[in-house]
């Protein structure tokens, strides 16, 4: 009887000890909530595009460019800011010559030293009909991304994707000028796709989100097949954004907690690593591919510069040398 009582006391003591240890050990911290940012950069970019278009119309000065017989569109209301005749620009905008002068993507000028056109072209638009859809798409897509990832990442994504679109366009289309922000916009779409892939574990409705995104991308890609639309800029921007998404938009896996929020005494081995192995692998692959691709295209564009300069003389800023493309 005494031996049985002793065993019972040992069990009770062990139970009390386990309860005491569990009480002393701090509970595991809850997962961190994603930080929400205030979106100011994307609206600023939208305003900058509108300002750039207004300046292009002011510089164009349609009434001074045409004899009285050629009526500028909305001349009575807009005066100097009135649009070119529809026979020259059916999109309600400036002339191709004005766009080229202000920084449109122009292969001959780029290989003759005006490399800044790879960036300036993304701030120009062919007309109101070209500008408005791009602005609405930018606000619809960009504001949410900036709220989730901040202005630094989204700003870099916008500019680099636009540069990638311009780079591919300049190598693909060498006989026309090109303007527009669609390379940057397609970069945002590409980044949304890679962000979904690399952060797959934190999404609840994965397949639904993927299906919706693929439909949106397919519809936008179809626009690139329309005549006078620079599809190469769309593709270059999309691929750039897709690769950049793996680099810039990577999120910690679900359940990860920053060490600074872990209570003292908690077993750190129980905390999940910040990123999964496949996220690191995708980051490295995307970075290498992006760098190699850009270096290869830049070498092809600017290599043998003297030869290109000799065989591609510059033209005047007029409206007769070539048509323009939109992107």
N, C-alpha and C positions, 0 to 999 in steps of 0.2 A: 504493500500500500504506500509506504513512504517513497519507494523507488518510483512509482507511478506519479506521485505528487511532484517529485523533483523534475521529471521530464516535462510535466505540464508547466511548471514554473519556468523552465528553460525556453519553451516555446513562447510563452507570454512575454518573457524578457526580450527575446529576439524580435517579436512583433513590435514591442514598444520602441526598440532601438531603430527598427526600419522606419517607423512612423516619425521618430525624432530626426533621422537623417533626411527623410523626404521633406520634412518641414523646414530644416535648415537650408537645404539646397534651393537656390532661387529658381523660379519657373522659367522655362525657355521664353525668350522675348517674342512678341508677335512679328510677323513679316512687315517690312517697311512699306508704306504707301508711296506710290509713284508721285514725284513732285510735279506740280502743275505750274506752268509758266504763263505770264501775261504776254499775249501776242501783240507786238508792236512793229516788228521788222517786216513781216509780210504785208500789212497794210501800207507801210512806208514804201516798200518796193512797188506796190500797186500805184501809189500816188506818183512815184518817180516815173513810172511808165507813162502816166497821163501827162505829166509835165513835159517829158521828152517828146511826146507826140504833139503837144501844143507848140513847143518850140520848133519842131520840124515844120509845122504849118506856117508859123511866123516867118521862118527862114525861107520857106518855099515862095511866099508872096505871089500867089497865083495871078492876081490882076496885072502885076508888073511883067509877068512872063509871057502873056498872051495878048494878041491884038484884040480890039474891042469885039470882033466877030466871034471869038472863042469865049463862050460864057463859062465862068468859074461857078461851080455848084455852090448855092447859097451865098452868092456874092453880096446881095443886098443886105443880108443879115450879118455876115461875118467879115466882109471887107477883105483885108489882107489875109485873114485866116481862112478864107474860103477854100474849098477843095478843088483839086484839078478837075478838068472836064472828064466825064465818064469814059470818053474814048481813050484817055491816057491812064486813068486810075479808077476803075469801077468800084473800088472799096472805100471811096470817100476819104482820100488822103493826099499826101504830097506826090511829087513826081519821082520817078526812079533816080533821076539825077540828083535831086536834093537828098534822098536817102543815102546815095553813094557818097556824097560829100560829107554827110554827118557821121558816117562810120558803118555803113552796111557791110555785110560779109562779101568781100570782093577778092577772089583768088589772085588776080594779077597784082593788086595793090598789096596784098598780104605778103606775097613772095618777094615784093620789092621793098620790104621793110616796114610796112604798116601792120605789124602783128597785133596791135591793140584792137583791130577790128574783130578779132575773135571774141572779144568781150563786149565792145560797144554795140555790136549788132543785136544783142539780146535785149537792148533797151529801146530799140526802134520798132515801129509797126507800120505796115503798109497803108492802114486806113482805120476808120472807126469800126468797120465791119470786122477787121482783123483784131483790133485792140480789145473790144468789149468781151468777146468770148475768152480771151487769154486772161483778162483781169478777173472775170468771174471764176474761172477755173483756179486761178492762183489763190483767191480768197477762200474758195470752197475746200481746196486741198491743203493749202499752206498754213492756214490759221490753226487747224487742228494739230498738224505736225509740230508747229512751233510751241503750242501749248504743252505738248507731251515731251518734247526734246530740247526746247530752248532755242534762242535766236542764233547762238554761235553755230551750232550744228546745222540748223536749217539754212542759215545764210551761206555757210560753206557749201552745203549740198546744192543750193540753187545756183551759185556762181560756177562751181566746178562742173556741174552737169551741163550748164549752158556752154561752157568752154568745150566740153567733150562733144556736144552736138555741133558746135561751130567747126571743130577740128575735122569731124567726119564729113560735114557738108563741104568744107573747102577742098577736100580731097576728091569728093564725088561729083561736085557741080562746079565746073571751072569756067563756064561761059555765061553765067547769070549772077546777079547780086541776090542776097538773101537777108531778110530781117525777121525779127520776132523772138518771143520769149518761150516758144514751145519746147525748145531743147531743155530749158530749165524745168518747165512744167512736166515734161515726160520724165525728167530725172526724179522729180518728187514721186511720180507714180511708180517708177522702178524701185525707189527706196522703200515705198510702202510694201511692195511685194517681198523684198529681201528682209525687211524688218519683221514681217509675218513669219518668214521661214526661220530666221535665226532666233526669234523669240517665241517659237512655236509652243513651248511648254506653258507659257503664261496665259494663253488664250483659251477661253472656254468653248466658244462656237467656232472652232478652227476651220472646218470645211465650209461653213456658210460664209465666213469672212473671206476665205480664199476664192470661193466661187464668185462672190460679188466683185472682188478686186479684179479678177481675171476678165470678167465681162466689161468692166469699166476700161481696162487697158485695151481690150480688143476693139471696143468702139472707138477709142481715141486713135489706135493704130490705123483703123480703117480710114480715118480722116486724112492720114498721110498719103493715101493712094489717089486723092483728088488732084486733078491737074493744077499746076502752079503752086503746089504745096511741097515744101522741101522735106520729103520723107527721110532723107539721110540724117538731117538734124534731129528729127524725132527719135530715130534709132540710136544715134550717138548719145543723145541726152538720156534716153531710157537705160541703155546699158551702163552708162556712167553712174546714174543714180542707183541702179540695181547693185553695182559693186560697192558704192559708197554706203549704201544702207547696211551692209554687213560690217562696215568699218565704224560708222558714226552712230548708228541707231541700235547697237547691241544693248540689251537690258539684262540685269541680274536675273538668274533663274528664280522661279517661284519658291518662296520660303527662305531665301537668303536674308541675313540680317547683318548689317555693318557691325564690326567688332566694337565700335564706340558705343553701341546701344546694348551690348550684351552685359548683363549684371555680373558683378564680381563673384567669382566662384563657380560660374557655370562652365560646364565641360565644353571647351571650344571644338572638340572633335565631333560633337553632335551638330554643329552648325554646318549647313550646306555650303559648298564652295560658291563663290560669286557667279561664275560662269560655268557652263557645261563644256566638256571637251570639244564637242562638235562646233560650238560657238567660236572657240579659239581657232580651230582648223579653218572655218569659213572666213574668219577675219584675215588670216595669213594669206589664204588663196586669193581673196578679193583684192587685197593690197598689192600682191605681186602682179596679178593680172592687170590691174589698173595702171600701175607704174610702167610695166612693159608695153602695154597698149599705147599709152600716151607718148612714151619715148619713141616708139616705132613710128607713130603718125607724125610727130614733130620732125623726126629725121627725114621722113618722106616729103614733108611740106617745105622744110627749109634747107634740106640738103642740096648741094650743088647750086647754091644761091646765085652765083654769078651767071651760070648757064641759063637759069630760069629768067633772070633779069634781062639778059640779052634777047631772049626769044619771046618775052612777054612784055612789050612796051606798054606804058600806061596810056589810058585814054582820057579824054576830057570828061568833066562832070556834065554830061548832057543826057537827054532822054531817048536818044536814038541808038545808043551803042548796044543795048541788051535789055531784055525784060527782067523783071524781078520775081523772086520766089518768096513765099511766106513760110515761116515756121514758128 
